[in-house]
Amino acid sequence: MHTRTVGTTTLALGVLALAGARPAQAQIKVVTSLSTYAAIAREIASEKANVVSIGRGDENPHYVQPRPSFALQLQRADLFVSTGLDLELWVPALLDKANNSKVNTGGPGNVTAYTGITLLDVPTSTSRSGGDIHAFGNPHIWGDPINGIVIGQNITIGLKRVDPANAAYYQQRFDAWKDHLLRALVGDSLYDPPVRKRTRPTRAARERRLEHKRRHGVTKALRRRGPEDD
């Protein structure tokens, strides 16, 4: 698995930017397939949700071992976030065991993180002769911080869908997180370029401009006159 270190570091800065103490009580339960998605979901949902990740940060996302406790978490979840491609091939079995229509594929609480992201390394052939391939493209989408913003937006949409009473809160949290992430990525000077002040022309400059317009108007009037006017 190859990801860009700079992109991952910037995304981590964005995730940590809004971090703070959160109450233990939560209104909705969010389960994610990967720890990166959980970190983003925590920043957006904050105290409104209890967020847990099935996969650990040091685990290969291809080979997470399903456990009965994971199925129980999904059974109680209001929102489930996964990549949505052929990365977490262990997800369908867990969803089947959980039997929770809310977070199952197509349910209101099911969020696919890749939605809206242009995938790289899309194969021209699905032949296995060259080894294992990802049929839809590279599913390791979290290395690019811009992709991280899209992932955050997808999570926000899901949160608003399952908890519409707090929709404005989730949107505000997402907007603030996105702002922090972009500032960390490009720097304040590029994110907020200085506004160039318009200087007021001097009296002499205004008079020259009026004189130019006056002469130009007279010239145009003379050009419009024909021989019969002479």
C-alpha positions as CSV (number, residue, x, y, z in Angstrom):
1,M,0.0,0.0,0.0
2,H,1.5,3.3,-1.1
3,T,0.2,6.6,0.1
4,R,1.7,10.1,0.1
5,T,3.3,10.9,3.5
6,V,2.8,14.7,3.0
7,G,-0.9,14.2,2.2
8,T,-1.5,11.9,5.1
9,T,0.4,14.3,7.5
10,T,-1.7,17.3,6.3
11,L,-4.9,15.3,6.7
12,A,-3.9,14.4,10.3
13,L,-3.3,18.1,11.1
14,G,-6.8,18.8,9.9
15,V,-8.3,16.0,12.0
16,L,-6.4,17.2,15.1
17,A,-7.3,20.9,14.5
18,L,-10.7,20.8,16.2
19,A,-9.9,18.1,18.8
20,G,-11.0,18.7,22.3
21,A,-12.8,17.1,25.3
22,R,-16.0,15.3,24.3
23,P,-18.7,14.0,26.7
24,A,-19.1,10.3,27.1
25,Q,-22.8,10.5,26.2
26,A,-23.8,10.4,22.6
27,Q,-27.0,10.6,20.6
28,I,-26.0,8.4,17.6
29,K,-23.7,5.5,17.1
30,V,-21.2,5.6,14.2
31,V,-19.1,2.7,13.1
32,T,-16.4,2.9,10.5
33,S,-14.4,0.3,8.7
34,L,-11.1,2.2,9.0
35,S,-9.5,4.4,11.7
36,T,-9.0,7.3,9.3
37,Y,-12.7,7.5,8.6
38,A,-13.4,7.4,12.4
39,A,-11.0,10.3,13.0
40,I,-12.8,12.4,10.5
41,A,-16.2,11.4,11.7
42,R,-15.3,12.4,15.3
43,E,-14.3,15.9,14.2
44,I,-17.6,16.4,12.4
45,A,-20.0,14.7,14.8
46,S,-18.1,15.7,18.0
47,E,-20.2,15.2,21.1
48,K,-23.3,14.3,19.0
49,A,-22.0,10.7,18.3
50,N,-20.0,7.8,19.7
51,V,-17.6,6.8,16.9
52,V,-15.8,3.5,16.8
53,S,-13.6,1.9,14.2
54,I,-13.5,-1.8,13.3
55,G,-10.0,-1.7,11.7
56,R,-7.0,-0.5,13.7
57,G,-4.5,2.0,12.2
58,D,-1.8,-0.6,12.1
59,E,-3.9,-3.2,10.4
60,N,-3.9,-4.0,6.7
61,P,-7.4,-3.0,5.6
62,H,-7.6,-5.9,3.2
63,Y,-7.2,-8.5,6.0
64,V,-9.2,-7.3,9.0
65,Q,-10.4,-10.5,10.8
66,P,-14.2,-10.2,11.4
67,R,-15.3,-10.9,15.0
68,P,-18.8,-11.4,16.5
69,S,-18.3,-8.1,18.4
70,F,-18.0,-6.2,15.1
71,A,-21.3,-7.6,13.9
72,L,-22.9,-6.5,17.3
73,Q,-21.5,-3.0,16.8
74,L,-23.0,-2.8,13.3
75,Q,-26.3,-4.1,14.7
76,R,-26.5,-1.2,17.0
77,A,-25.1,1.4,14.6
78,D,-27.0,4.4,13.2
79,L,-24.3,5.1,10.6
80,F,-21.6,2.9,9.0
81,V,-18.8,4.4,6.9
82,S,-16.6,2.2,4.6
83,T,-14.6,2.8,1.5
84,G,-17.3,1.2,-0.7
85,L,-14.9,-0.5,-3.2
86,D,-13.1,-3.8,-3.2
87,L,-10.8,-2.9,-0.3
88,E,-12.8,-4.2,2.7
89,L,-14.0,-7.5,1.3
90,W,-14.8,-8.6,4.9
91,V,-17.5,-5.9,5.2
92,P,-20.4,-7.7,3.4
93,A,-20.2,-10.7,5.8
94,L,-20.4,-8.5,8.9
95,L,-23.3,-6.5,7.5
96,D,-25.1,-9.8,6.8
97,K,-24.6,-11.0,10.3
98,A,-25.6,-7.6,11.8
99,N,-28.9,-7.6,9.9
100,N,-29.4,-3.9,10.4
101,S,-31.3,-2.4,7.4
102,K,-30.4,1.1,8.4
103,V,-26.6,0.6,7.7
104,N,-26.9,-2.1,5.1
105,T,-26.0,-1.3,1.5
106,G,-28.6,1.2,0.2
107,G,-29.8,2.1,3.8
108,P,-29.9,5.7,5.0
109,G,-27.0,5.1,7.4
110,N,-24.7,3.5,4.9
111,V,-21.9,5.9,3.7
112,T,-19.4,5.0,1.0
113,A,-16.3,7.2,1.5
114,Y,-15.2,7.0,-2.2
115,T,-18.3,8.7,-3.6
116,G,-17.2,11.8,-5.6
117,I,-13.5,10.8,-5.7
118,T,-11.8,10.2,-9.0
119,L,-9.9,6.9,-8.6
120,L,-6.4,6.4,-9.8
121,D,-4.8,3.3,-11.4
122,V,-8.0,2.0,-12.9
123,P,-7.0,-1.2,-14.8
124,T,-7.5,-1.6,-18.5
125,S,-7.8,-5.3,-18.0
126,T,-9.1,-7.4,-15.1
127,S,-6.9,-10.4,-15.9
128,R,-5.1,-11.8,-12.8
129,S,-2.0,-12.7,-14.9
130,G,-0.2,-9.7,-13.5
131,G,-1.2,-10.4,-9.9
132,D,-3.9,-9.1,-7.7
133,I,-5.6,-6.0,-9.0
134,H,-8.3,-3.6,-7.8
135,A,-11.0,-3.8,-10.5
136,F,-12.4,-0.3,-9.8
137,G,-9.0,1.5,-9.3
138,N,-6.8,2.3,-6.3
139,P,-9.1,2.2,-3.2
140,H,-6.5,3.7,-0.9
141,I,-8.2,7.1,-1.2
142,W,-7.2,8.7,2.1
143,G,-3.6,9.7,1.2
144,D,-4.7,12.8,-0.6
145,P,-5.9,15.6,1.7
146,I,-8.3,16.9,-1.0
147,N,-9.8,13.4,-1.0
148,G,-10.1,13.7,2.8
149,I,-12.4,16.7,2.3
150,V,-14.6,14.7,0.0
151,I,-14.7,11.9,2.5
152,G,-15.6,14.4,5.2
153,Q,-18.4,15.7,3.1
154,N,-19.8,12.2,2.5
155,I,-19.8,11.6,6.2
156,T,-21.5,14.9,6.9
157,I,-24.3,14.0,4.4
158,G,-24.8,10.7,6.1
159,L,-24.9,12.3,9.6
160,K,-27.5,14.8,8.4
161,R,-29.5,12.0,6.9
162,V,-29.7,9.9,10.1
163,D,-29.9,12.9,12.5
164,P,-31.6,15.8,10.7
165,A,-32.3,17.6,13.9
166,N,-28.5,18.4,14.2
167,A,-27.9,18.9,10.4
168,A,-26.8,22.6,10.9
169,Y,-24.4,21.5,13.6
170,Y,-22.8,18.9,11.4
171,Q,-22.5,21.3,8.5
172,Q,-20.9,23.9,10.7
173,R,-18.4,21.4,12.1
174,F,-17.5,20.2,8.6
175,D,-17.0,23.7,7.3
176,A,-14.7,24.5,10.2
177,W,-12.7,21.3,9.7
178,K,-12.4,21.9,6.0
179,D,-11.1,25.4,6.7
180,H,-8.4,24.1,9.0
181,L,-7.4,21.4,6.6
182,L,-7.0,23.8,3.6
183,R,-5.1,26.3,5.7
184,A,-2.7,23.5,6.8
185,L,-2.3,22.4,3.2
186,V,-1.7,25.8,1.5
187,G,-0.9,28.2,4.3
188,D,-2.7,31.3,5.5
189,S,-1.0,33.6,2.9
190,L,-2.5,31.6,0.0
191,Y,-5.8,30.7,1.7
192,D,-6.4,34.4,2.6
193,P,-4.6,36.5,0.0
194,P,-4.3,40.2,0.9
195,V,-6.9,42.4,-0.6
196,R,-5.4,45.1,-2.8
197,K,-6.8,48.5,-1.8
198,R,-8.1,50.8,-4.6
199,T,-6.5,54.2,-4.3
200,R,-8.7,57.2,-4.9
201,P,-7.5,59.3,-7.9
202,T,-6.1,62.7,-7.2
203,R,-8.0,65.9,-8.2
204,A,-5.5,66.5,-11.0
205,A,-6.0,63.0,-12.3
206,R,-9.7,63.4,-12.3
207,E,-9.5,66.7,-14.1
208,R,-7.2,65.2,-16.8
209,R,-9.7,62.3,-17.2
210,L,-12.6,64.8,-17.6
211,E,-10.7,66.8,-20.1
212,H,-9.9,63.7,-22.1
213,K,-13.5,62.7,-22.2
214,R,-14.5,66.2,-23.2
215,R,-12.1,66.3,-26.1
216,H,-13.0,62.8,-27.1
217,G,-16.6,63.7,-27.2
218,V,-16.1,66.7,-29.3
219,T,-14.0,64.7,-31.8
220,K,-16.7,62.1,-32.1
221,A,-19.3,64.8,-32.6
222,L,-17.2,66.3,-35.5
223,R,-16.8,62.9,-37.1
224,R,-20.5,62.4,-37.1
225,R,-21.0,65.7,-39.1
226,G,-21.4,65.2,-42.8
227,P,-20.6,67.6,-45.7
228,E,-24.2,68.9,-45.7
229,D,-23.6,70.2,-42.2
230,D,-20.8,72.6,-43.3
